[in-house]
Amino acid sequence: MTVPPAPTVNAGSPGTDRGRWPPAAGPGMYVGRFLVAGPGVGAYRVSSRSFPNRKVVERDAAGGTTLTVVPTEDAEPTDNPYVSYNCLRTVGGRAVIGNGSHVDPIAEKLAIGYPARDALAEPLLALDYEKDDYDTPRIAAVVGAESHVGTVRRDALLVRAAEEPTLVATYERDSPGAYEFAATTAADAARAAYDADFEHAVCAAGVTTANGVETAVVNE
């Protein structure tokens, strides 16, 4: 049995693997699910070749807003555990966004007073990358006046301050990198993520926190 290497924890300031993006990404590149987070604004997009029939819905939640990725009515039944999950939860004046079940424990840790960096790092390390055919990374962000992004891959755990709009994706761009993102409203953020020039857009969610937490979704 081959034992995968233990993740490397890399938390703090941006490193040399951060560069403004695009230029390296070509038109139509498939990056899978991705998120963008910066001070006061964030967005998450589902991009999928295998399970395109999904949408984001708002669910009742005590003390905040929860947005959930769910199959559409015409989707074929599946027992894949990674198809449906909470992709956004609001906590006080902040929000957590991400591509899987780790969003919930991150939000819970924020709610009991964990710093954003630690609230990201502990659940990502505990849940690890997705155990699918592609070892898909888990990605997440805490969006607020000071935002942080994180990812756990097969080979690393990265958590970084997002002092400017920062993108991390499950494929191709699986390290956080600066990204041009000019949205100032939740609706603009969701739309900008959905319309980003990456293949197989399915649905998107946006959030802003400057004047109270506002959320928006795009399902098309």
mmCIF file of the C-alpha atoms, coordinates in Angstrom:
data_MODEL
# 
_entry.id   MODEL 
# 
loop_
_atom_site.group_PDB 
_atom_site.id 
_atom_site.type_symbol 
_atom_site.label_atom_id 
_atom_site.label_alt_id 
_atom_site.label_comp_id 
_atom_site.label_asym_id 
_atom_site.label_entity_id 
_atom_site.label_seq_id 
_atom_site.pdbx_PDB_ins_code 
_atom_site.Cartn_x 
_atom_site.Cartn_y 
_atom_site.Cartn_z 
_atom_site.occupancy 
_atom_site.B_iso_or_equiv 
_atom_site.pdbx_formal_charge 
_atom_site.auth_seq_id 
_atom_site.auth_comp_id 
_atom_site.auth_asym_id 
_atom_site.auth_atom_id 
_atom_site.pdbx_PDB_model_num 
ATOM 1   C CA . MET A 1 1   ? 0.000   0.000  0.000   1.00 0.00 ? 1   MET A CA 1 
ATOM 2   C CA . THR A 1 2   ? 1.309   3.435  -0.943  1.00 0.00 ? 2   THR A CA 1 
ATOM 3   C CA . VAL A 1 3   ? 0.855   6.046  1.764   1.00 0.00 ? 3   VAL A CA 1 
ATOM 4   C CA . PRO A 1 4   ? 0.391   9.606  0.401   1.00 0.00 ? 4   PRO A CA 1 
ATOM 5   C CA . PRO A 1 5   ? 2.713   12.271 1.779   1.00 0.00 ? 5   PRO A CA 1 
ATOM 6   C CA . ALA A 1 6   ? 1.454   14.298 4.724   1.00 0.00 ? 6   ALA A CA 1 
ATOM 7   C CA . PRO A 1 7   ? 0.115   17.732 3.770   1.00 0.00 ? 7   PRO A CA 1 
ATOM 8   C CA . THR A 1 8   ? 2.479   20.656 4.170   1.00 0.00 ? 8   THR A CA 1 
ATOM 9   C CA . VAL A 1 9   ? 0.997   23.530 6.154   1.00 0.00 ? 9   VAL A CA 1 
ATOM 10  C CA . ASN A 1 10  ? 1.693   26.882 4.537   1.00 0.00 ? 10  ASN A CA 1 
ATOM 11  C CA . ALA A 1 11  ? -0.141  29.712 6.249   1.00 0.00 ? 11  ALA A CA 1 
ATOM 12  C CA . GLY A 1 12  ? 0.397   33.434 6.075   1.00 0.00 ? 12  GLY A CA 1 
ATOM 13  C CA . SER A 1 13  ? 1.525   35.896 3.449   1.00 0.00 ? 13  SER A CA 1 
ATOM 14  C CA . PRO A 1 14  ? 1.356   35.210 -0.288  1.00 0.00 ? 14  PRO A CA 1 
ATOM 15  C CA . GLY A 1 15  ? 4.271   33.239 -1.678  1.00 0.00 ? 15  GLY A CA 1 
ATOM 16  C CA . THR A 1 16  ? 6.022   33.005 -5.002  1.00 0.00 ? 16  THR A CA 1 
ATOM 17  C CA . ASP A 1 17  ? 3.323   30.781 -6.498  1.00 0.00 ? 17  ASP A CA 1 
ATOM 18  C CA . ARG A 1 18  ? 0.958   33.726 -6.506  1.00 0.00 ? 18  ARG A CA 1 
ATOM 19  C CA . GLY A 1 19  ? 0.756   35.704 -9.701  1.00 0.00 ? 19  GLY A CA 1 
ATOM 20  C CA . ARG A 1 20  ? -1.950  37.883 -11.180 1.00 0.00 ? 20  ARG A CA 1 
ATOM 21  C CA . TRP A 1 21  ? -4.287  35.699 -13.151 1.00 0.00 ? 21  TRP A CA 1 
ATOM 22  C CA . PRO A 1 22  ? -5.001  35.509 -15.962 1.00 0.00 ? 22  PRO A CA 1 
ATOM 23  C CA . PRO A 1 23  ? -2.381  35.774 -17.983 1.00 0.00 ? 23  PRO A CA 1 
ATOM 24  C CA . ALA A 1 24  ? -1.352  32.107 -17.762 1.00 0.00 ? 24  ALA A CA 1 
ATOM 25  C CA . ALA A 1 25  ? -4.875  30.743 -18.099 1.00 0.00 ? 25  ALA A CA 1 
ATOM 26  C CA . GLY A 1 26  ? -6.034  30.440 -21.680 1.00 0.00 ? 26  GLY A CA 1 
ATOM 27  C CA . PRO A 1 27  ? -9.608  31.031 -22.829 1.00 0.00 ? 27  PRO A CA 1 
ATOM 28  C CA . GLY A 1 28  ? -11.931 28.194 -22.030 1.00 0.00 ? 28  GLY A CA 1 
ATOM 29  C CA . MET A 1 29  ? -9.627  26.433 -19.587 1.00 0.00 ? 29  MET A CA 1 
ATOM 30  C CA . TYR A 1 30  ? -11.369 23.954 -17.309 1.00 0.00 ? 30  TYR A CA 1 
ATOM 31  C CA . VAL A 1 31  ? -10.458 24.678 -13.684 1.00 0.00 ? 31  VAL A CA 1 
ATOM 32  C CA . GLY A 1 32  ? -13.341 22.856 -11.999 1.00 0.00 ? 32  GLY A CA 1 
ATOM 33  C CA . ARG A 1 33  ? -14.987 24.476 -9.005  1.00 0.00 ? 33  ARG A CA 1 
ATOM 34  C CA . PHE A 1 34  ? -13.415 27.751 -7.946  1.00 0.00 ? 34  PHE A CA 1 
ATOM 35  C CA . LEU A 1 35  ? -13.827 30.654 -5.573  1.00 0.00 ? 35  LEU A CA 1 
ATOM 36  C CA . VAL A 1 36  ? -12.684 34.244 -5.432  1.00 0.00 ? 36  VAL A CA 1 
ATOM 37  C CA . ALA A 1 37  ? -12.316 36.153 -2.170  1.00 0.00 ? 37  ALA A CA 1 
ATOM 38  C CA . GLY A 1 38  ? -11.049 39.586 -1.249  1.00 0.00 ? 38  GLY A CA 1 
ATOM 39  C CA . PRO A 1 39  ? -11.813 42.242 1.358   1.00 0.00 ? 39  PRO A CA 1 
ATOM 40  C CA . GLY A 1 40  ? -15.584 42.420 1.666   1.00 0.00 ? 40  GLY A CA 1 
ATOM 41  C CA . VAL A 1 41  ? -16.453 40.331 -1.405  1.00 0.00 ? 41  VAL A CA 1 
ATOM 42  C CA . GLY A 1 42  ? -16.459 36.706 -2.466  1.00 0.00 ? 42  GLY A CA 1 
ATOM 43  C CA . ALA A 1 43  ? -17.911 34.310 -5.015  1.00 0.00 ? 43  ALA A CA 1 
ATOM 44  C CA . TYR A 1 44  ? -18.087 30.576 -5.603  1.00 0.00 ? 44  TYR A CA 1 
ATOM 45  C CA . ARG A 1 45  ? -18.801 28.769 -8.881  1.00 0.00 ? 45  ARG A CA 1 
ATOM 46  C CA . VAL A 1 46  ? -19.678 25.196 -9.650  1.00 0.00 ? 46  VAL A CA 1 
ATOM 47  C CA . SER A 1 47  ? -18.061 24.080 -12.902 1.00 0.00 ? 47  SER A CA 1 
ATOM 48  C CA . SER A 1 48  ? -18.655 20.461 -13.781 1.00 0.00 ? 48  SER A CA 1 
ATOM 49  C CA . ARG A 1 49  ? -18.363 18.052 -16.671 1.00 0.00 ? 49  ARG A CA 1 
ATOM 50  C CA . SER A 1 50  ? -19.740 15.060 -14.766 1.00 0.00 ? 50  SER A CA 1 
ATOM 51  C CA . PHE A 1 51  ? -22.700 16.562 -12.858 1.00 0.00 ? 51  PHE A CA 1 
ATOM 52  C CA . PRO A 1 52  ? -23.924 19.672 -14.716 1.00 0.00 ? 52  PRO A CA 1 
ATOM 53  C CA . ASN A 1 53  ? -27.547 19.492 -13.572 1.00 0.00 ? 53  ASN A CA 1 
ATOM 54  C CA . ARG A 1 54  ? -27.214 21.422 -10.333 1.00 0.00 ? 54  ARG A CA 1 
ATOM 55  C CA . LYS A 1 55  ? -28.338 24.733 -8.873  1.00 0.00 ? 55  LYS A CA 1 
ATOM 56  C CA . VAL A 1 56  ? -27.816 26.882 -5.775  1.00 0.00 ? 56  VAL A CA 1 
ATOM 57  C CA . VAL A 1 57  ? -30.790 27.324 -3.468  1.00 0.00 ? 57  VAL A CA 1 
ATOM 58  C CA . GLU A 1 58  ? -31.265 29.319 -0.266  1.00 0.00 ? 58  GLU A CA 1 
ATOM 59  C CA . ARG A 1 59  ? -32.325 27.333 2.773   1.00 0.00 ? 59  ARG A CA 1 
ATOM 60  C CA . ASP A 1 60  ? -33.727 28.469 6.090   1.00 0.00 ? 60  ASP A CA 1 
ATOM 61  C CA . ALA A 1 61  ? -31.025 28.578 8.745   1.00 0.00 ? 61  ALA A CA 1 
ATOM 62  C CA . ALA A 1 62  ? -31.137 29.906 12.269  1.00 0.00 ? 62  ALA A CA 1 
ATOM 63  C CA . GLY A 1 63  ? -29.022 33.002 12.675  1.00 0.00 ? 63  GLY A CA 1 
ATOM 64  C CA . GLY A 1 64  ? -27.853 33.374 9.079   1.00 0.00 ? 64  GLY A CA 1 
ATOM 65  C CA . THR A 1 65  ? -28.117 32.502 5.400   1.00 0.00 ? 65  THR A CA 1 
ATOM 66  C CA . THR A 1 66  ? -27.191 29.130 3.948   1.00 0.00 ? 66  THR A CA 1 
ATOM 67  C CA . LEU A 1 67  ? -26.811 28.522 0.213   1.00 0.00 ? 67  LEU A CA 1 
ATOM 68  C CA . THR A 1 68  ? -26.786 24.902 -0.889  1.00 0.00 ? 68  THR A CA 1 
ATOM 69  C CA . VAL A 1 69  ? -25.752 23.214 -4.129  1.00 0.00 ? 69  VAL A CA 1 
ATOM 70  C CA . VAL A 1 70  ? -28.417 20.642 -5.030  1.00 0.00 ? 70  VAL A CA 1 
ATOM 71  C CA . PRO A 1 71  ? -29.352 18.557 -8.084  1.00 0.00 ? 71  PRO A CA 1 
ATOM 72  C CA . THR A 1 72  ? -31.942 20.033 -10.414 1.00 0.00 ? 72  THR A CA 1 
ATOM 73  C CA . GLU A 1 73  ? -35.263 18.289 -10.864 1.00 0.00 ? 73  GLU A CA 1 
ATOM 74  C CA . ASP A 1 74  ? -34.086 16.629 -14.098 1.00 0.00 ? 74  ASP A CA 1 
ATOM 75  C CA . ALA A 1 75  ? -30.760 15.375 -12.713 1.00 0.00 ? 75  ALA A CA 1 
ATOM 76  C CA . GLU A 1 76  ? -30.144 11.653 -12.736 1.00 0.00 ? 76  GLU A CA 1 
ATOM 77  C CA . PRO A 1 77  ? -30.010 10.034 -9.289  1.00 0.00 ? 77  PRO A CA 1 
ATOM 78  C CA . THR A 1 78  ? -26.526 9.634  -7.850  1.00 0.00 ? 78  THR A CA 1 
ATOM 79  C CA . ASP A 1 79  ? -24.969 8.411  -4.624  1.00 0.00 ? 79  ASP A CA 1 
ATOM 80  C CA . ASN A 1 80  ? -21.898 10.629 -5.112  1.00 0.00 ? 80  ASN A CA 1 
ATOM 81  C CA . PRO A 1 81  ? -21.335 12.342 -1.730  1.00 0.00 ? 81  PRO A CA 1 
ATOM 82  C CA . TYR A 1 82  ? -19.736 15.417 -3.318  1.00 0.00 ? 82  TYR A CA 1 
ATOM 83  C CA . VAL A 1 83  ? -22.654 16.522 -5.515  1.00 0.00 ? 83  VAL A CA 1 
ATOM 84  C CA . SER A 1 84  ? -24.759 18.341 -2.905  1.00 0.00 ? 84  SER A CA 1 
ATOM 85  C CA . TYR A 1 85  ? -23.401 20.520 -0.081  1.00 0.00 ? 85  TYR A CA 1 
ATOM 86  C CA . ASN A 1 86  ? -23.625 23.915 1.583   1.00 0.00 ? 86  ASN A CA 1 
ATOM 87  C CA . CYS A 1 87  ? -21.479 26.261 -0.493  1.00 0.00 ? 87  CYS A CA 1 
ATOM 88  C CA . LEU A 1 88  ? -22.062 29.431 1.563   1.00 0.00 ? 88  LEU A CA 1 
ATOM 89  C CA . ARG A 1 89  ? -22.929 30.120 5.180   1.00 0.00 ? 89  ARG A CA 1 
ATOM 90  C CA . THR A 1 90  ? -23.084 33.509 6.853   1.00 0.00 ? 90  THR A CA 1 
ATOM 91  C CA . VAL A 1 91  ? -21.717 33.947 10.369  1.00 0.00 ? 91  VAL A CA 1 
ATOM 92  C CA . GLY A 1 92  ? -22.268 37.331 11.960  1.00 0.00 ? 92  GLY A CA 1 
ATOM 93  C CA . GLY A 1 93  ? -20.846 39.874 9.553   1.00 0.00 ? 93  GLY A CA 1 
ATOM 94  C CA . ARG A 1 94  ? -18.815 37.322 7.584   1.00 0.00 ? 94  ARG A CA 1 
ATOM 95  C CA . ALA A 1 95  ? -19.408 34.422 5.220   1.00 0.00 ? 95  ALA A CA 1 
ATOM 96  C CA . VAL A 1 96  ? -17.785 31.074 4.515   1.00 0.00 ? 96  VAL A CA 1 
ATOM 97  C CA . ILE A 1 97  ? -17.714 29.787 0.943   1.00 0.00 ? 97  ILE A CA 1 
ATOM 98  C CA . GLY A 1 98  ? -16.385 26.496 -0.350  1.00 0.00 ? 98  GLY A CA 1 
ATOM 99  C CA . ASN A 1 99  ? -16.841 23.364 -2.411  1.00 0.00 ? 99  ASN A CA 1 
ATOM 100 C CA . GLY A 1 100 ? -17.980 20.791 0.113   1.00 0.00 ? 100 GLY A CA 1 
ATOM 101 C CA . SER A 1 101 ? -18.989 19.651 3.572   1.00 0.00 ? 101 SER A CA 1 
ATOM 102 C CA . HIS A 1 102 ? -16.057 21.489 5.173   1.00 0.00 ? 102 HIS A CA 1 
ATOM 103 C CA . VAL A 1 103 ? -18.026 24.755 4.873   1.00 0.00 ? 103 VAL A CA 1 
ATOM 104 C CA . ASP A 1 104 ? -20.114 23.755 7.901   1.00 0.00 ? 104 ASP A CA 1 
ATOM 105 C CA . PRO A 1 105 ? -17.322 23.131 10.447  1.00 0.00 ? 105 PRO A CA 1 
ATOM 106 C CA . ILE A 1 106 ? -15.492 26.243 9.253   1.00 0.00 ? 106 ILE A CA 1 
ATOM 107 C CA . ALA A 1 107 ? -18.623 28.308 9.923   1.00 0.00 ? 107 ALA A CA 1 
ATOM 108 C CA . GLU A 1 108 ? -19.085 26.647 13.303  1.00 0.00 ? 108 GLU A CA 1 
ATOM 109 C CA . LYS A 1 109 ? -15.531 27.474 14.337  1.00 0.00 ? 109 LYS A CA 1 
ATOM 110 C CA . LEU A 1 110 ? -15.965 31.095 13.280  1.00 0.00 ? 110 LEU A CA 1 
ATOM 111 C CA . ALA A 1 111 ? -19.139 31.260 15.348  1.00 0.00 ? 111 ALA A CA 1 
ATOM 112 C CA . ILE A 1 112 ? -17.298 30.233 18.532  1.00 0.00 ? 112 ILE A CA 1 
ATOM 113 C CA . GLY A 1 113 ? -14.528 32.751 18.035  1.00 0.00 ? 113 GLY A CA 1 
ATOM 114 C CA . TYR A 1 114 ? -11.772 31.062 16.043  1.00 0.00 ? 114 TYR A CA 1 
ATOM 115 C CA . PRO A 1 115 ? -9.624  33.411 13.962  1.00 0.00 ? 115 PRO A CA 1 
ATOM 116 C CA . ALA A 1 116 ? -10.386 33.042 10.246  1.00 0.00 ? 116 ALA A CA 1 
ATOM 117 C CA . ARG A 1 117 ? -7.034  31.417 9.490   1.00 0.00 ? 117 ARG A CA 1 
ATOM 118 C CA . ASP A 1 118 ? -7.493  28.749 12.150  1.00 0.00 ? 118 ASP A CA 1 
ATOM 119 C CA . ALA A 1 119 ? -11.169 28.204 11.313  1.00 0.00 ? 119 ALA A CA 1 
ATOM 120 C CA . LEU A 1 120 ? -10.071 27.346 7.764   1.00 0.00 ? 120 LEU A CA 1 
ATOM 121 C CA . ALA A 1 121 ? -7.005  25.297 8.592   1.00 0.00 ? 121 ALA A CA 1 
ATOM 122 C CA . GLU A 1 122 ? -8.425  22.845 11.129  1.00 0.00 ? 122 GLU A CA 1 
ATOM 123 C CA . PRO A 1 123 ? -11.426 21.519 9.146   1.00 0.00 ? 123 PRO A CA 1 
ATOM 124 C CA . LEU A 1 124 ? -9.454  21.403 5.890   1.00 0.00 ? 124 LEU A CA 1 
ATOM 125 C CA . LEU A 1 125 ? -6.733  19.362 7.557   1.00 0.00 ? 125 LEU A CA 1 
ATOM 126 C CA . ALA A 1 126 ? -9.237  17.103 9.315   1.00 0.00 ? 126 ALA A CA 1 
ATOM 127 C CA . LEU A 1 127 ? -11.401 16.363 6.252   1.00 0.00 ? 127 LEU A CA 1 
ATOM 128 C CA . ASP A 1 128 ? -8.520  16.353 3.748   1.00 0.00 ? 128 ASP A CA 1 
ATOM 129 C CA . TYR A 1 129 ? -8.904  16.342 -0.038  1.00 0.00 ? 129 TYR A CA 1 
ATOM 130 C CA . GLU A 1 130 ? -11.888 14.578 -1.588  1.00 0.00 ? 130 GLU A CA 1 
ATOM 131 C CA . LYS A 1 131 ? -11.395 10.838 -1.948  1.00 0.00 ? 131 LYS A CA 1 
ATOM 132 C CA . ASP A 1 132 ? -12.609 10.647 -5.545  1.00 0.00 ? 132 ASP A CA 1 
ATOM 133 C CA . ASP A 1 133 ? -10.884 9.495  -8.729  1.00 0.00 ? 133 ASP A CA 1 
ATOM 134 C CA . TYR A 1 134 ? -9.050  12.813 -9.031  1.00 0.00 ? 134 TYR A CA 1 
ATOM 135 C CA . ASP A 1 135 ? -8.024  13.534 -5.423  1.00 0.00 ? 135 ASP A CA 1 
ATOM 136 C CA . THR A 1 136 ? -9.983  16.766 -5.810  1.00 0.00 ? 136 THR A CA 1 
ATOM 137 C CA . PRO A 1 137 ? -8.823  19.534 -3.461  1.00 0.00 ? 137 PRO A CA 1 
ATOM 138 C CA . ARG A 1 138 ? -11.153 21.152 -0.973  1.00 0.00 ? 138 ARG A CA 1 
ATOM 139 C CA . ILE A 1 139 ? -11.243 24.943 -1.303  1.00 0.00 ? 139 ILE A CA 1 
ATOM 140 C CA . ALA A 1 140 ? -12.724 27.498 1.083   1.00 0.00 ? 140 ALA A CA 1 
ATOM 141 C CA . ALA A 1 141 ? -12.664 31.145 2.080   1.00 0.00 ? 141 ALA A CA 1 
ATOM 142 C CA . VAL A 1 142 ? -13.766 33.342 4.937   1.00 0.00 ? 142 VAL A CA 1 
ATOM 143 C CA . VAL A 1 143 ? -15.085 36.590 3.496   1.00 0.00 ? 143 VAL A CA 1 
ATOM 144 C CA . GLY A 1 144 ? -15.184 39.747 5.592   1.00 0.00 ? 144 GLY A CA 1 
ATOM 145 C CA . ALA A 1 145 ? -13.355 43.015 6.092   1.00 0.00 ? 145 ALA A CA 1 
ATOM 146 C CA . GLU A 1 146 ? -10.276 40.791 6.280   1.00 0.00 ? 146 GLU A CA 1 
ATOM 147 C CA . SER A 1 147 ? -10.619 37.706 4.100   1.00 0.00 ? 147 SER A CA 1 
ATOM 148 C CA . HIS A 1 148 ? -8.665  34.448 3.972   1.00 0.00 ? 148 HIS A CA 1 
ATOM 149 C CA . VAL A 1 149 ? -8.575  31.605 1.469   1.00 0.00 ? 149 VAL A CA 1 
ATOM 150 C CA . GLY A 1 150 ? -7.527  28.008 1.937   1.00 0.00 ? 150 GLY A CA 1 
ATOM 151 C CA . THR A 1 151 ? -7.151  24.723 0.115   1.00 0.00 ? 151 THR A CA 1 
ATOM 152 C CA . VAL A 1 152 ? -6.122  21.212 1.007   1.00 0.00 ? 152 VAL A CA 1 
ATOM 153 C CA . ARG A 1 153 ? -4.611  19.110 -1.762  1.00 0.00 ? 153 ARG A CA 1 
ATOM 154 C CA . ARG A 1 154 ? -3.004  15.693 -1.784  1.00 0.00 ? 154 ARG A CA 1 
ATOM 155 C CA . ASP A 1 155 ? 0.381   17.354 -1.240  1.00 0.00 ? 155 ASP A CA 1 
ATOM 156 C CA . ALA A 1 156 ? -0.312  20.523 0.758   1.00 0.00 ? 156 ALA A CA 1 
ATOM 157 C CA . LEU A 1 157 ? -2.513  22.581 3.039   1.00 0.00 ? 157 LEU A CA 1 
ATOM 158 C CA . LEU A 1 158 ? -2.452  26.292 2.146   1.00 0.00 ? 158 LEU A CA 1 
ATOM 159 C CA . VAL A 1 159 ? -4.145  29.100 4.085   1.00 0.00 ? 159 VAL A CA 1 
ATOM 160 C CA . ARG A 1 160 ? -3.491  32.710 3.145   1.00 0.00 ? 160 ARG A CA 1 
ATOM 161 C CA . ALA A 1 161 ? -4.734  36.219 3.745   1.00 0.00 ? 161 ALA A CA 1 
ATOM 162 C CA . ALA A 1 162 ? -6.647  37.588 0.751   1.00 0.00 ? 162 ALA A CA 1 
ATOM 163 C CA . GLU A 1 163 ? -5.617  41.227 0.834   1.00 0.00 ? 163 GLU A CA 1 
ATOM 164 C CA . GLU A 1 164 ? -6.742  41.556 -2.800  1.00 0.00 ? 164 GLU A CA 1 
ATOM 165 C CA . PRO A 1 165 ? -9.148  39.412 -4.859  1.00 0.00 ? 165 PRO A CA 1 
ATOM 166 C CA . THR A 1 166 ? -7.669  35.925 -4.797  1.00 0.00 ? 166 THR A CA 1 
ATOM 167 C CA . LEU A 1 167 ? -8.725  32.863 -6.757  1.00 0.00 ? 167 LEU A CA 1 
ATOM 168 C CA . VAL A 1 168 ? -8.230  29.202 -5.956  1.00 0.00 ? 168 VAL A CA 1 
ATOM 169 C CA . ALA A 1 169 ? -9.652  26.328 -7.985  1.00 0.00 ? 169 ALA A CA 1 
ATOM 170 C CA . THR A 1 170 ? -9.797  22.571 -7.741  1.00 0.00 ? 170 THR A CA 1 
ATOM 171 C CA . TYR A 1 171 ? -7.774  22.050 -10.944 1.00 0.00 ? 171 TYR A CA 1 
ATOM 172 C CA . GLU A 1 172 ? -5.038  23.929 -12.833 1.00 0.00 ? 172 GLU A CA 1 
ATOM 173 C CA . ARG A 1 173 ? -4.957  26.861 -10.363 1.00 0.00 ? 173 ARG A CA 1 
ATOM 174 C CA . ASP A 1 174 ? -4.955  24.921 -7.100  1.00 0.00 ? 174 ASP A CA 1 
ATOM 175 C CA . SER A 1 175 ? -2.758  27.449 -5.272  1.00 0.00 ? 175 SER A CA 1 
ATOM 176 C CA . PRO A 1 176 ? -4.262  30.822 -4.294  1.00 0.00 ? 176 PRO A CA 1 
ATOM 177 C CA . GLY A 1 177 ? -3.408  33.540 -6.809  1.00 0.00 ? 177 GLY A CA 1 
ATOM 178 C CA . ALA A 1 178 ? -4.356  37.167 -7.363  1.00 0.00 ? 178 ALA A CA 1 
ATOM 179 C CA . TYR A 1 179 ? -7.282  37.597 -9.759  1.00 0.00 ? 179 TYR A CA 1 
ATOM 180 C CA . GLU A 1 180 ? -8.895  40.592 -11.426 1.00 0.00 ? 180 GLU A CA 1 
ATOM 181 C CA . PHE A 1 181 ? -12.337 40.865 -9.871  1.00 0.00 ? 181 PHE A CA 1 
ATOM 182 C CA . ALA A 1 182 ? -14.115 44.214 -9.728  1.00 0.00 ? 182 ALA A CA 1 
ATOM 183 C CA . ALA A 1 183 ? -17.512 43.204 -8.296  1.00 0.00 ? 183 ALA A CA 1 
ATOM 184 C CA . THR A 1 184 ? -18.923 45.427 -5.553  1.00 0.00 ? 184 THR A CA 1 
ATOM 185 C CA . THR A 1 185 ? -22.349 43.812 -5.004  1.00 0.00 ? 185 THR A CA 1 
ATOM 186 C CA . ALA A 1 186 ? -23.312 40.225 -4.290  1.00 0.00 ? 186 ALA A CA 1 
ATOM 187 C CA . ALA A 1 187 ? -25.226 40.026 -7.567  1.00 0.00 ? 187 ALA A CA 1 
ATOM 188 C CA . ASP A 1 188 ? -22.235 41.352 -9.503  1.00 0.00 ? 188 ASP A CA 1 
ATOM 189 C CA . ALA A 1 189 ? -19.946 38.866 -7.747  1.00 0.00 ? 189 ALA A CA 1 
ATOM 190 C CA . ALA A 1 190 ? -22.155 35.890 -8.584  1.00 0.00 ? 190 ALA A CA 1 
ATOM 191 C CA . ARG A 1 191 ? -22.503 37.047 -12.181 1.00 0.00 ? 191 ARG A CA 1 
ATOM 192 C CA . ALA A 1 192 ? -18.770 37.702 -12.610 1.00 0.00 ? 192 ALA A CA 1 
ATOM 193 C CA . ALA A 1 193 ? -17.934 34.229 -11.310 1.00 0.00 ? 193 ALA A CA 1 
ATOM 194 C CA . TYR A 1 194 ? -20.549 32.564 -13.505 1.00 0.00 ? 194 TYR A CA 1 
ATOM 195 C CA . ASP A 1 195 ? -19.401 34.474 -16.602 1.00 0.00 ? 195 ASP A CA 1 
ATOM 196 C CA . ALA A 1 196 ? -15.660 33.956 -15.990 1.00 0.00 ? 196 ALA A CA 1 
ATOM 197 C CA . ASP A 1 197 ? -13.963 32.492 -19.049 1.00 0.00 ? 197 ASP A CA 1 
ATOM 198 C CA . PHE A 1 198 ? -13.584 28.965 -17.740 1.00 0.00 ? 198 PHE A CA 1 
ATOM 199 C CA . GLU A 1 199 ? -15.401 25.958 -19.136 1.00 0.00 ? 199 GLU A CA 1 
ATOM 200 C CA . HIS A 1 200 ? -18.580 24.232 -17.951 1.00 0.00 ? 200 HIS A CA 1 
ATOM 201 C CA . ALA A 1 201 ? -20.238 26.857 -15.741 1.00 0.00 ? 201 ALA A CA 1 
ATOM 202 C CA . VAL A 1 202 ? -23.160 25.365 -13.804 1.00 0.00 ? 202 VAL A CA 1 
ATOM 203 C CA . CYS A 1 203 ? -24.188 27.859 -11.094 1.00 0.00 ? 203 CYS A CA 1 
ATOM 204 C CA . ALA A 1 204 ? -22.649 30.496 -8.840  1.00 0.00 ? 204 ALA A CA 1 
ATOM 205 C CA . ALA A 1 205 ? -23.076 32.369 -5.568  1.00 0.00 ? 205 ALA A CA 1 
ATOM 206 C CA . GLY A 1 206 ? -21.826 35.793 -4.526  1.00 0.00 ? 206 GLY A CA 1 
ATOM 207 C CA . VAL A 1 207 ? -21.492 37.597 -1.212  1.00 0.00 ? 207 VAL A CA 1 
ATOM 208 C CA . THR A 1 208 ? -20.549 41.046 0.056   1.00 0.00 ? 208 THR A CA 1 
ATOM 209 C CA . THR A 1 209 ? -20.082 42.153 3.659   1.00 0.00 ? 209 THR A CA 1 
ATOM 210 C CA . ALA A 1 210 ? -19.409 45.909 3.630   1.00 0.00 ? 210 ALA A CA 1 
ATOM 211 C CA . ASN A 1 211 ? -22.999 46.985 4.414   1.00 0.00 ? 211 ASN A CA 1 
ATOM 212 C CA . GLY A 1 212 ? -24.298 43.892 6.117   1.00 0.00 ? 212 GLY A CA 1 
ATOM 213 C CA . VAL A 1 213 ? -23.994 40.470 4.549   1.00 0.00 ? 213 VAL A CA 1 
ATOM 214 C CA . GLU A 1 214 ? -25.735 40.210 1.190   1.00 0.00 ? 214 GLU A CA 1 
ATOM 215 C CA . THR A 1 215 ? -25.881 37.099 -0.998  1.00 0.00 ? 215 THR A CA 1 
ATOM 216 C CA . ALA A 1 216 ? -26.965 36.338 -4.536  1.00 0.00 ? 216 ALA A CA 1 
ATOM 217 C CA . VAL A 1 217 ? -27.076 33.346 -6.868  1.00 0.00 ? 217 VAL A CA 1 
ATOM 218 C CA . VAL A 1 218 ? -26.956 32.685 -10.599 1.00 0.00 ? 218 VAL A CA 1 
ATOM 219 C CA . ASN A 1 219 ? -28.651 29.555 -11.956 1.00 0.00 ? 219 ASN A CA 1 
ATOM 220 C CA . GLU A 1 220 ? -28.849 29.263 -15.730 1.00 0.00 ? 220 GLU A CA 1 
# 
